[in-house]
Amino acid sequence: MYRTEDRRRAVELRLKGLSYSEIKMQVRASNGVLSYWLKGYPLTKEQKVRLEGKKAIQIEKFREAMKRKKESRLLETYRGVQKQIGKITDRDLFVAGAFLYWREGQKVTGSVSVSNTDPNILKFCLLWLEKCFGVHRRNPRLRIYLHLYSDMKVDEEIRYWKKVLDVDRTQFNKPYIKLSTRSSLDYKSFGHGTCRMQLSDVKIKERIMATIRLFSEYSSKFVPKGPVVQR
């Protein structure tokens, strides 16, 4: 259960300048849950002035300090991984794309098809198709399907995905409009609906599935043949 009503209420109270403690008096949620819900809603300077001299402002400052510390740690980790991996080769890209398709792609049909709400996933897939299979992103056989909600502006969402993916308007099929509303979800991942890319190319699909099969068979070599003894 996503508790969308509680989350929406918490965000609403946060935008009014309430502290975590004050929000918890109206919304039943732990500090960890509130931290996750409200990570993109810091207090303004004016809102902090209202809490000045109260214990609440001390808690807010502590949370902000912990946030900066975490961001610094994550940046250090990122730089370490970046140094360890080095330059990403075409082979790295090919393998990464195959695993992404293993998780997110359509396996049954003869088309190459990937759906997601995250534009970065779709952008990576396009790069993968271009670099590893020679498919231009404006290939007319590459079609874009959007699943939107009834309270979303269709033309604006098409323009958004067109710009993000750098594709032509003619590649978009008529969007599917769900009867439910986006406002009932209140999740950033649903901000622009779900986008599905579909490429009609059986040969490319067969290469992708053969690669997935290769890794699947490789992993099966390491399955224990006897009962696992727990110690």
C-alpha positions as CSV (number, residue, x, y, z in Angstrom):
1,M,0.0,0.0,0.0
2,Y,1.5,3.3,-1.1
3,R,-0.3,5.6,1.4
4,T,-0.6,8.3,-1.3
5,E,-3.1,10.3,0.8
6,D,-0.7,10.4,3.8
7,R,2.2,11.4,1.6
8,R,0.2,14.1,-0.1
9,R,-0.9,15.5,3.2
10,A,2.7,15.4,4.5
11,V,4.0,17.3,1.5
12,E,1.1,19.8,1.9
13,L,2.0,20.5,5.5
14,R,5.7,20.7,4.7
15,L,5.1,23.4,2.0
16,K,3.3,25.4,4.8
17,G,6.6,25.3,6.8
18,L,5.8,22.7,9.4
19,S,8.6,20.7,11.0
20,Y,8.7,16.9,11.0
21,S,7.5,16.9,14.6
22,E,4.5,19.1,13.7
23,I,3.7,17.0,10.7
24,K,3.8,13.8,12.7
25,M,1.0,15.2,14.9
26,Q,-1.3,15.1,11.9
27,V,0.2,12.3,9.7
28,R,1.0,8.9,11.2
29,A,4.5,8.2,9.9
30,S,8.0,7.5,11.2
31,N,10.9,9.9,10.8
32,G,12.4,7.6,8.2
33,V,9.2,7.6,6.1
34,L,8.8,11.4,6.4
35,S,12.5,11.8,5.4
36,Y,11.8,9.8,2.2
37,W,8.6,11.6,1.4
38,L,10.0,15.1,2.0
39,K,13.6,14.9,0.8
40,G,12.7,17.2,-2.1
41,Y,11.0,19.8,0.1
42,P,13.5,21.7,2.3
43,L,12.3,24.6,4.5
44,T,12.7,28.1,3.2
45,K,14.6,30.8,5.1
46,E,11.3,32.4,6.2
47,Q,10.0,29.1,7.4
48,K,13.1,28.4,9.4
49,V,12.7,31.8,11.1
50,R,9.3,30.7,12.4
51,L,11.0,27.7,14.1
52,E,14.0,29.8,15.4
53,G,14.6,29.1,19.1
54,K,12.5,26.0,19.1
55,K,13.8,22.4,19.3
56,A,12.3,21.8,15.9
57,I,14.8,24.0,14.2
58,Q,17.6,22.1,15.9
59,I,16.2,18.9,14.5
60,E,15.9,20.4,11.0
61,K,19.6,21.6,11.1
62,F,20.7,18.2,12.2
63,R,18.8,16.6,9.3
64,E,20.3,19.0,6.8
65,A,23.8,18.3,8.2
66,M,23.2,14.6,7.9
67,K,22.0,15.1,4.3
68,R,25.1,17.0,3.3
69,K,27.2,14.3,4.9
70,K,25.4,11.6,3.0
71,E,25.7,13.6,-0.3
72,S,29.5,14.0,0.3
73,R,29.8,10.2,1.0
74,L,27.9,9.3,-2.1
75,L,30.0,11.6,-4.2
76,E,33.2,10.0,-2.9
77,T,31.8,6.6,-3.6
78,Y,30.8,7.7,-7.1
79,R,34.3,8.9,-7.8
80,G,35.8,5.7,-6.5
81,V,33.5,3.6,-8.8
82,Q,34.3,5.9,-11.7
83,K,38.0,5.4,-11.1
84,Q,37.6,1.6,-10.8
85,I,35.6,1.2,-14.0
86,G,37.4,3.7,-16.1
87,K,36.3,4.4,-19.7
88,I,33.1,2.6,-20.6
89,T,33.7,0.6,-23.8
90,D,31.3,-0.6,-26.5
91,R,31.4,-4.1,-25.0
92,D,30.5,-2.7,-21.6
93,L,27.5,-0.9,-23.2
94,F,26.4,-4.0,-25.0
95,V,26.4,-6.2,-21.9
96,A,24.8,-3.5,-19.8
97,G,22.0,-3.0,-22.3
98,A,21.4,-6.8,-22.6
99,F,21.0,-7.0,-18.8
100,L,18.7,-4.0,-18.8
101,Y,16.6,-5.6,-21.5
102,W,16.6,-8.9,-19.5
103,R,14.9,-7.0,-16.7
104,E,12.7,-4.4,-18.5
105,G,12.3,-5.6,-22.1
106,Q,9.4,-7.5,-23.8
107,K,10.6,-11.1,-24.4
108,V,7.6,-12.7,-26.2
109,T,7.0,-10.7,-29.4
110,G,9.4,-10.4,-32.3
111,S,9.9,-6.6,-31.7
112,V,12.4,-4.9,-29.4
113,S,10.2,-3.2,-26.8
114,V,11.0,-1.5,-23.5
115,S,8.6,0.4,-21.2
116,N,9.5,2.6,-18.2
117,T,8.5,5.8,-16.4
118,D,12.2,6.8,-16.0
119,P,13.4,8.9,-19.0
120,N,17.0,7.9,-18.3
121,I,16.2,4.2,-18.8
122,L,14.7,5.0,-22.2
123,K,17.6,7.3,-23.1
124,F,20.1,4.6,-22.3
125,C,18.2,2.1,-24.4
126,L,18.3,4.4,-27.4
127,L,22.0,4.9,-27.0
128,W,22.4,1.1,-26.7
129,L,20.4,0.6,-30.0
130,E,22.4,3.2,-31.8
131,K,25.9,2.2,-30.6
132,C,25.5,-1.6,-30.6
133,F,23.0,-2.2,-33.4
134,G,23.3,0.8,-35.6
135,V,19.7,1.9,-35.2
136,H,19.2,5.6,-35.6
137,R,16.8,7.0,-33.0
138,R,14.7,8.6,-35.7
139,N,14.3,5.4,-37.6
140,P,10.6,5.3,-38.7
141,R,10.4,1.7,-37.5
142,L,11.1,2.9,-33.9
143,R,7.7,3.8,-32.5
144,I,6.9,5.6,-29.3
145,Y,3.8,4.8,-27.2
146,L,2.7,6.8,-24.2
147,H,0.5,5.7,-21.3
148,L,-0.9,8.8,-19.7
149,Y,-3.5,9.7,-17.1
150,S,-6.7,11.5,-17.7
151,D,-5.6,14.7,-15.9
152,M,-2.4,15.1,-18.0
153,K,-2.0,17.3,-21.0
154,V,-1.3,15.1,-24.0
155,D,0.4,17.6,-26.2
156,E,2.7,18.7,-23.4
157,E,3.7,15.1,-22.5
158,I,4.4,14.3,-26.2
159,R,6.6,17.4,-26.4
160,Y,8.4,16.4,-23.2
161,W,9.3,12.8,-24.4
162,K,10.1,14.1,-27.9
163,K,12.7,16.5,-26.4
164,V,14.1,14.0,-23.9
165,L,14.5,11.2,-26.4
166,D,15.4,13.4,-29.4
167,V,13.0,11.7,-31.7
168,D,10.5,12.9,-34.4
169,R,6.9,13.8,-33.7
170,T,5.9,11.4,-36.4
171,Q,7.2,8.4,-34.4
172,F,4.6,8.8,-31.7
173,N,1.5,6.7,-31.9
174,K,-1.8,7.8,-30.4
175,P,-1.4,7.8,-26.5
176,Y,-3.3,5.5,-24.3
177,I,-5.2,7.5,-21.7
178,K,-5.9,5.8,-18.4
179,L,-9.2,6.7,-16.6
180,S,-7.3,7.2,-13.3
181,T,-5.6,10.5,-12.5
182,R,-1.9,11.2,-11.9
183,S,-2.9,13.3,-8.8
184,S,-4.0,10.1,-7.1
185,L,-0.4,8.8,-7.2
186,D,1.8,11.7,-6.2
187,Y,5.0,9.9,-7.2
188,K,7.7,11.7,-9.2
189,S,8.3,8.6,-11.3
190,F,4.8,9.0,-12.7
191,G,5.4,12.6,-13.6
192,H,5.2,12.1,-17.4
193,G,3.4,8.8,-17.6
194,T,4.9,5.6,-19.0
195,C,6.8,5.5,-22.2
196,R,7.3,2.4,-24.4
197,M,9.7,2.2,-27.3
198,Q,9.2,-0.5,-29.9
199,L,11.5,-1.3,-32.7
200,S,10.3,-3.8,-35.4
201,D,13.4,-5.8,-36.2
202,V,13.4,-9.5,-35.7
203,K,17.1,-10.0,-36.2
204,I,18.1,-7.5,-33.5
205,K,15.6,-9.1,-31.2
206,E,17.1,-12.5,-31.8
207,R,20.6,-11.2,-31.0
208,I,19.4,-9.7,-27.8
209,M,17.6,-12.9,-26.7
210,A,20.7,-15.0,-27.7
211,T,22.8,-12.7,-25.4
212,I,20.4,-13.1,-22.5
213,R,20.4,-16.9,-23.0
214,L,24.2,-16.9,-22.9
215,F,24.3,-15.2,-19.5
216,S,21.4,-17.3,-18.3
217,E,23.2,-20.5,-19.1
218,Y,26.4,-19.2,-17.6
219,S,24.7,-18.5,-14.3
220,S,23.2,-22.0,-14.2
221,K,26.7,-23.5,-14.1
222,F,27.0,-22.3,-10.5
223,V,23.8,-23.7,-9.1
224,P,24.7,-26.0,-6.1
225,K,24.1,-29.7,-7.0
226,G,23.6,-30.9,-3.4
227,P,21.6,-29.5,-0.5
228,V,22.9,-26.3,1.0
229,V,24.2,-26.8,4.5
230,Q,23.6,-23.7,6.7
231,R,26.1,-23.0,9.5
